[in-house]
Amino acid sequence: MFRGIAAVAGTDNTIACPSPAPMSVPSTIQKWTSINKGEGAAVKTMDKKGAYCELYSKSQAGAHVQSCVTEDGSKALNANDVIWGFFKALP
C-alpha cells in the first residue's frame, strides 16, 4: 500500500503542445482533488520569493493533494525537502 506519491516536473520551454487534449497543472490538481473528494480552498503552506506551495487537504478519505510551484522555473524550491516534509506529515 502506498501512503503518498510525489512527482517533480520542470519547464522545457515548449512552444506548442500537439496533444489533442493537453492537461495543465491546475487541471491535474483539480482532477486529483476531485478524485479524493476534496472540498474547500487550498491553504498556502509555503510562500517565499520565487516559489509557493498550496495544500488541498479537506477530503473524505483524508487524502492530501499538494502543489508547489516555482514562478520562473528556477531552483527557488528544494523539491527533496518539500517532498520529504509532505511524506512525513502523512498519517
C-alpha positions in Angstrom: 0.0 0.0 0.0 1.2 3.5 -0.8 0.8 6.4 1.6 1.9 9.0 -0.8 3.0 9.8 -4.3 5.3 12.7 -5.4 6.1 13.9 -8.8 8.5 16.6 -10.0 8.3 18.3 -13.3 10.4 21.1 -14.8 9.9 23.6 -17.5 11.0 22.8 -21.0 10.0 25.9 -22.9 7.7 24.0 -25.2 6.3 26.3 -27.8 3.4 24.1 -29.0 1.5 21.2 -27.5 0.3 18.9 -30.3 -1.7 16.8 -28.0 -5.5 16.8 -28.9 -6.3 17.1 -25.1 -3.5 18.8 -23.2 -3.9 19.0 -19.4 -2.5 21.9 -17.4 -1.0 21.6 -13.9 -4.0 23.3 -12.4 -6.3 20.9 -14.2 -4.4 18.0 -12.9 -4.5 19.3 -9.3 -8.3 19.8 -9.7 -8.7 16.3 -11.0 -6.9 14.7 -8.1 -8.7 16.9 -5.6 -12.0 15.8 -7.1 -11.0 12.1 -7.2 -10.1 12.4 -3.4 -13.5 14.1 -2.9 -11.7 17.3 -1.7 -13.6 20.3 -0.5 -12.7 23.9 0.2 -9.9 26.2 -0.9 -6.2 25.4 -0.9 -4.1 26.7 2.0 -0.7 28.1 1.3 1.9 26.0 3.2 4.9 27.9 1.9 5.3 31.3 0.3 8.7 32.6 -0.4 10.4 34.6 -3.1 10.0 32.7 -6.3 8.1 29.7 -5.0 4.9 28.7 -3.2 3.1 25.5 -2.1 -0.6 25.0 -1.7 -2.2 22.1 0.2 -5.7 20.7 -0.6 -6.4 18.5 2.4 -10.1 18.5 3.2 -11.1 15.2 1.7 -13.5 12.5 2.8 -10.7 9.9 2.6 -8.1 12.0 4.5 -6.0 12.3 1.3 -3.9 15.3 0.7 -3.0 16.9 -2.6 -0.2 19.5 -2.6 1.1 21.6 -5.4 4.4 23.5 -5.3 5.3 26.0 -8.0 8.4 28.0 -8.9 7.4 31.2 -10.6 10.2 31.1 -13.1 11.4 27.5 -13.2 14.4 28.4 -11.0 15.7 26.4 -8.1 13.9 28.6 -5.6 12.3 25.4 -4.2 14.2 22.4 -2.8 11.9 19.7 -4.1 13.6 17.0 -2.0 12.9 18.8 1.3 9.4 19.7 0.3 8.5 16.2 -0.7 10.1 14.7 2.4 8.1 17.1 4.6 4.9 16.1 2.7 5.6 12.4 3.3 6.4 12.9 7.0 3.1 14.7 7.6 1.0 11.9 6.2 -1.0 9.9 8.8 
